[in-house]
Amino acid sequence: MTEGEAGQPPALRMVFDPAPPPGFRAELGQRINAFHAETVPHRADRFALRLEDAAGGLVGGLSGMLSWGWLFIDAVWVDPARRGSGAGRALMAAAERHAAAAGCHSAWLDSFQARGFYESLGYAVFGALEDYPEGQTRWFLRKRLARG
């Protein structure tokens, strides 16, 4: 992109970076959080759960974040050989217990491959994005958490 391109503010330069460094996303996040703090204080607590075999090898895991009273599940994976064994359910239940104990009232996630799994856990669809990826639908699901 070049200076003076349509819609670009004068005296500013737009730079396209096809491989931005990790620090760029972190800096954007910090600046956005500072802006939010002016009206809605922001705190995000990341956590992870690992399922390991007897040798300590990873056979399943979950990555999540607690923010504004919500649990966001951003990644869940179970080794194909362990699927159907209850490993995914155990990961989700542990994450939900952790979130409820921390004061979260609800959970949300998105998925294009496991809608039925999440619905079997009590999650309900609240949105969809068609053709993401192409030929698939990315489902957005949420669930009210039981407070202990």
N, C-alpha and C positions, 0 to 999 in steps of 0.2 A: 504494500500500500504506500501511497505517496502523499506528501503534503498537499493540501488543497483539494483532496478528494471530496466528493459530494457529501454533505452532512457533517464533515469534520470541523470542529471548532478552530478558528484561526489561531495561529501561533502555537499549535500543538502538532506533535508528530505521532502518528500511529505506526507501531512496529508489530509485524506478524512474526511469531516465534513458533515454528513447527515442532520444537522440542523444548518446552519451557522447563526450567530447573524446578525441583521440588520446593525450593524456597519461595518461588513466585506465588504458588498456590497458598502457602503458609502466610505470606505477607498479605495477600488479598483477604484471607480469612480473618487475620488480626484486625485489619482495617474495617471490615464489615462488622465484626463483633464490637469494635469500639463505637461504630455508628449505632448499632442496636442498643448498646449500653446507655445511650442518651435517653431512650424511652423504655426499653424492655431489657433489663439486665440479662446477659447471656452467660451461661455456664454449660459447658459440654464435658462430660466425663466419659472417656472411651474405656472399653474393657474387651476382653477376649476370653473365650472358653476353649480349652483343648481337650479332645478325647485322644488318649494314647493307648497303644497296645502294651503288653508286658515289657517289651524292649524299649519303650519310650517313643516309638514311632507315631507320627500323627495319623490318626484314622478318622478324625472329624474335628470340626471347629466352627466357632461362631464369633463374629466381630460385631460389636454394637456400640451405641452411644446413648447416653442419658442427657436429655436437654429439654428445658421448658415443660417438665412433667411428663415427657414422652420417652419411651424406649424406641430407638430406631435400630432395626436389624439391618446391617449393611452387607453381611455375607454369612452364609451357612454352607458348609460342605461336609459330606460324609463319603468316605471311601466306598466305591461301588460294591465291594464285597460285604460291606456292613449295612447297606441300605435295607430297610425293612426289618431291622433288628430292634428298633426303638431308639437308636442313637440320635437321630434328628429330633425326635420328640423330647428326649432327655436334654439335649442342648437348648431347645426352645424353652422348656419348662424352667431350666436353671436360669436362663436369661430373664425370663418374666419374673421369677421370684426375686432375683437381684434388683430388678427395676422397681418392683412393688415395695420392697424393703427400703429402697432409696427415695420413696415417695412418688413414683410415677403412677399415673392413673391410666395410661393407655400405651399401646405399642403400634408401630407401623413398619411396613416394609414394601419392597417391590420385587416382582419375580415374573419371568416369562415362561418358566418351566415347571414350577411346583405349586401352582394355584390350588389344586386339590389338596395337597399336603397341608398348606396353611389353613384352608377352609376347614379341614378335619380337626384343626387345633382351635377353632372358634374365630378365626379371622374372617372378615367380610370385605368384599370389594368396595372401594369408594372411588375408583377411577381406573381408566385404561388408556393406554397409548398404543394405537394400532401401528403395525409395521415397524416395531422397534424391538428386536431386529426385524428385517424385512420378512414378511410372511408370518410373523409372530405378534402376539399382543403382550405388552408389559402391563401386568396387573399391579395395582396399588391396593394394599389391604391394611386393615386396622382391626384392633381388638381392645376392648376395655379390660383392664387388669383387675384382678381381685386383690384388694388390699388386706394384708395379714394383720 
